Amino acid sequence: MKPSKQRADDFQTSDAAAWKFSDILAVSGVREKWEKVRAYFYLRESTYDMTRRCNIRCEGCYYYQGEKSTTREESDPDQWRRLMRAERERGITYVVLAGAEPSLVPALCEICFDEIPLGCIATNGIKPVDSAIDYKIHISVWGNDETSGRLRNAKNMLRTQIDNYKNDPRAVFIYTFTRNNIDEVHDVAEILAQNDCRISFNMFSAPVGYSGDLRHDTVSLQKTRIAMQRVCEAYPENVVFSAYNIVAHTHELGLHDLFSCPYPRVNASTDIGLGRSFRHYRTDLTWDRSAACCVPDTDCADCRHYAAGSAVVTSRMFRHASDPELFKAWLDYVDVYLAVWVRGYAKGPSLCQNLVAPPWHDIFEKHVSSGVV
C-alpha cells in the first residue's frame, strides 16, 4: 500500500461492467477466502455494559455520555446468568462485554463466558482479565504514555498494558487515532511489535455534544490514512488491518453516510439482521431500541469506530459483489474483522492492496457537488 497524498483520487474505481457472482468467485483466491469467512456468518452479537465503574477517566469517553452511565448496576450473578441464557435462546452467539471497565467485575465476565463462549472484552488493560475467560481482549491505546497521562489520567499505561498481555493470544492492542496523536503511532507500533503484540486500529468518533479537539477533520483523516498505510507496511506480522479498512475508516464521510448503519438506533426495520437481533444492555440489564448501537451516544455523522465497521461494512456484502476488486476488498475487511474479534481465527494474506472506492459513487458525487468533500 503506497502512502497516499490525495483525496478523492486516492480511491481506485473498478470496471463498471456487470459481473455475475459466480464469475467473481472464479477469480483467483476469491472462492477460498469466501468459503473461509462465510463459515462465520452464524455470528449474532449483542453488547453488554458490565459496570458503571472505571479505574481511569478518559477525555471523550462515550460511556459517560447519555443515560446509560447513571443506571442501576446489577451485580447479582444469578440475574446475569439468566440474561445470558435468555440471550442464547434468542439466538445470540457472540457477546461484547464493555461499559466502563469490565475487568473490574471478573465474576460477571466469567458467567458470560460460561453461557456464551464466543465474545470480546473491551478493556483499558490496566487490570488483566483472567485467562480462564477465553474471549478476545481488546486493549485500548490512545497514544504514548505522555498522551495517556494527559487524556486518560494513567501513568505508564502502555508499559502496564504490555506487561499484562504481552504473551496473551487473546489480546489485540487497538490504537485509537485522534486528531492529535497521529504521529505517535509509529513509536507505539514499534514498541508493540518489539514485544510481539498484535495491533489494529480505531478512529476517535466523537460522542454526542463533544466539543474537544480530538475530533477528526479533513486534514487529520488524510494524515491518519497515510500513517495507517506506513505502519501496515512496517509491521505486517503484527498489524491486523487491510487496505479497505483504511478506506472505510479514514474517508471524509462517516460509516453511516457511506454504507447506512444497520444498528437499531438508526434502523427502524425489525425484519432481518441487526435491526431484529441486536441489543445493547445497560448495567441494569435493560435496553432501549432507540439508543441501541455498538457505541451508544456516539455522534452518528462522525462515527468511524472499528466496532461499528465490523457490522456496518460486513453486512453490506451485496453492495460489494459488483466486481472482483471491490469484492476482494470486502473479503479482506471481513477477514480482518474475524481475526480481531474471534478467538482462533487467523487473518490470511490480503487479496486487494489498493485503496478501492467503496460502493458509494452516487452519494459521493452528491457530496462533491454540494462542497462537502
Residue pairs with C-beta under 8 A, 6 or more apart in sequence:
1 229
1 232
1 233
1 243
1 246
1 353
1 354
1 355
2 229
3 226
3 229
3 230
4 10
4 222
4 225
4 226
4 229
4 355
5 226
7 218
7 222
7 252
7 373
8 364
8 368
8 373
10 225
10 355
11 247
11 355
11 356
11 357
11 358
12 325
12 354
12 355
12 356
12 357
13 356
13 357
13 361
14 322
14 323
14 324
14 325
14 326
14 356
14 357
15 323
16 323
17 323
18 322
19 321
19 322
19 323
19 324
21 321
24 30
24 321
24 323
24 324
24 327
25 31
25 34
27 324
27 328
29 328
29 351
30 324
30 327
30 328
30 331
30 351
33 328
33 331
33 332
33 335
33 348
33 351
34 331
36 335
36 348
37 331
37 334
37 335
37 338
40 338
40 342
40 345
42 93
43 93
43 94
43 118
43 342
44 91
44 92
44 93
44 94
44 277
45 92
45 93
45 94
45 95
45 96
45 278
45 294
45 311
46 87
46 92
46 95
46 96
46 277
46 278
46 279
46 280
46 281
47 95
47 96
47 98
47 278
47 279
47 280
47 281
47 294
48 95
48 96
48 97
48 98
48 99
48 112
48 280
48 281
49 63
49 68
49 98
49 99
49 100
49 280
49 281
49 282
49 283
50 97
50 98
50 99
50 102
50 104
50 105
50 108
50 109
50 283
51 73
51 99
51 100
51 101
51 102
51 104
51 105
51 108
51 283
52 69
52 70
52 71
52 73
52 99
52 100
52 283
53 73
53 100
53 101
53 104
54 63
54 100
54 101
54 104
54 124
55 101
55 104
55 124
55 126
55 127
56 101
56 124
56 126
56 152
56 153
56 154
57 64
57 152
57 153
58 124
58 142
58 151
58 152
58 153
59 151
59 152
59 212
59 214
60 151
60 178
60 204
60 206
60 207
60 210
60 212
60 214
61 207
62 205
62 207
62 295
62 296
62 297
62 298
63 69
63 98
63 99
63 100
64 100
65 207
65 208
65 209
65 210
65 297
66 208
66 291
66 296
66 297
67 291
68 282
68 283
68 291
68 296
68 297
69 100
71 282
71 283
71 284
71 286
72 283
72 284
73 283
73 284
74 80
74 283
74 284
74 285
75 105
75 108
77 107
77 108
77 111
79 285
80 108
80 111
80 112
80 285
81 111
81 114
81 115
83 281
83 285
84 95
84 111
84 112
84 114
84 115
84 116
85 115
87 95
87 115
87 116
88 115
88 116
90 277
91 277
92 116
92 277
93 116
93 118
94 116
94 118
94 119
94 120
94 341
95 112
95 116
95 118
95 119
95 120
96 119
96 120
96 122
96 294
96 307
97 109
97 112
97 119
97 120
97 121
97 122
97 135
98 121
98 122
99 283
101 123
101 124
101 127
102 108
102 109
102 121
102 122
102 123
102 129
103 109
103 121
103 123
103 124
103 126
103 127
103 128
103 129
104 127
106 129
106 130
106 133
109 121
109 129
109 133
109 135
110 130
110 132
110 133
112 119
113 119
113 132
113 133
113 134
113 135
117 134
118 135
118 342
118 343
119 135
119 136
120 135
120 136
120 137
120 138
120 341
121 129
121 133
121 135
121 136
121 137
121 138
122 138
122 140
122 307
123 129
123 137
123 138
123 139
123 140
124 139
124 140
124 152
124 154
124 157
124 161
125 137
125 139
125 140
125 157
125 160
125 161
125 164
125 165
126 154
126 157
126 160
126 161
126 164
127 164
128 164
128 165
129 135
129 137
129 170
131 168
131 170
134 170
134 343
135 170
135 343
136 170
136 171
136 172
136 340
136 341
136 342
136 343
137 165
137 168
137 170
137 171
137 172
138 172
138 174
138 340
139 161
139 165
139 171
139 172
139 173
139 174
140 174
140 176
140 202
141 148
141 158
141 161
141 173
141 174
141 175
141 176
141 188
142 148
142 151
142 152
142 175
142 176
142 178
142 181
143 151
143 178
143 180
143 181
143 184
143 188
144 158
144 181
144 184
144 187
144 188
145 155
145 156
145 157
145 158
145 159
147 180
147 181
147 184
148 154
148 157
148 158
149 155
149 157
151 214
154 160
158 188
158 191
161 173
162 191
162 192
162 195
162 197
165 171
165 173
165 197
166 195
166 196
166 197
167 196
169 343
170 343
171 197
171 198
172 198
172 199
172 200
172 240
172 340
173 192
173 197
173 198
173 199
173 200
174 199
174 200
174 201
174 202
174 306
175 185
175 188
175 189
175 199
175 200
175 201
175 202
176 201
176 202
176 203
176 204
177 185
177 201
177 202
177 203
177 204
177 216
177 220
177 224
177 227
177 228
178 204
178 214
178 216
179 204
179 213
179 214
179 215
179 216
179 217
179 220
180 213
180 214
182 220
182 223
182 224
182 227
183 227
185 227
185 231
186 227
186 230
186 231
186 234
189 199
189 231
189 234
189 235
189 238
189 239
190 234
190 235
192 199
192 238
193 199
193 234
193 235
193 237
193 238
196 238
197 238
198 238
198 239
198 240
199 231
199 235
199 238
199 239
199 240
200 239
200 240
200 241
200 306
200 336
200 340
201 228
201 241
201 245
201 249
201 306
202 305
202 306
202 307
203 216
203 224
203 249
203 250
203 304
203 305
203 306
204 214
204 215
204 216
205 254
205 295
205 298
205 299
205 302
205 303
205 304
205 305
205 308
206 214
206 215
206 298
206 299
206 302
207 297
207 298
207 299
208 297
208 298
208 299
210 299
215 302
216 224
216 302
216 304
218 252
218 373
221 250
221 251
221 252
222 250
224 250
225 246
225 250
228 241
228 245
228 246
228 250
229 243
229 246
231 239
232 239
232 241
232 246
240 336
240 339
240 340
240 347
241 336
242 329
242 332
242 333
242 335
242 336
242 350
242 352
243 329
243 332
243 350
243 352
243 353
243 354
243 355
243 356
244 313
244 329
244 330
244 332
244 333
244 352
244 356
244 358
245 309
245 332
245 333
245 336
246 355
247 329
247 355
247 356
247 357
247 358
248 255
248 258
248 259
248 304
248 309
248 313
248 333
248 358
249 255
249 304
249 306
249 309
250 304
251 258
251 304
251 358
252 367
252 372
252 373
253 360
253 363
253 364
253 367
253 372
253 373
254 300
254 301
254 302
254 303
254 304
255 261
255 303
255 304
255 305
255 308
255 309
255 312
255 313
256 266
256 300
256 301
256 303
256 312
257 301
257 360
257 363
257 367
258 358
258 360
258 363
259 312
259 313
259 316
259 319
259 358
259 360
260 312
261 267
261 293
261 300
261 303
261 308
261 312
262 273
262 274
262 275
262 311
262 312
262 315
263 274
263 275
263 278
263 292
263 293
263 294
263 308
263 311
263 312
264 274
264 275
264 278
264 279
264 289
264 290
264 292
264 293
265 289
265 290
265 291
265 292
265 293
265 296
265 300
266 293
266 300
267 274
267 275
268 275
269 275
269 276
270 276
273 315
274 311
274 315
278 292
278 293
278 294
278 311
279 287
279 289
279 292
280 287
280 288
280 291
280 292
280 293
280 294
280 296
281 287
282 288
291 297
293 308
294 305
294 307
294 308
294 310
294 311
295 303
295 305
295 307
295 308
298 305
298 308
306 340
309 333
309 337
310 337
310 340
310 341
313 330
313 333
313 337
314 330
314 333
314 334
314 337
316 330
316 359
317 330
319 359
320 326
320 327
320 329
320 330
320 358
320 359
321 327
321 330
322 359
325 352
325 354
325 356
326 356
326 357
326 358
326 359
328 351
328 352
329 351
329 352
329 354
329 356
331 351
332 350
332 351
332 352
335 347
335 348
335 350
336 347
338 345
338 347
339 345
339 346
339 347
357 364
364 373
367 373
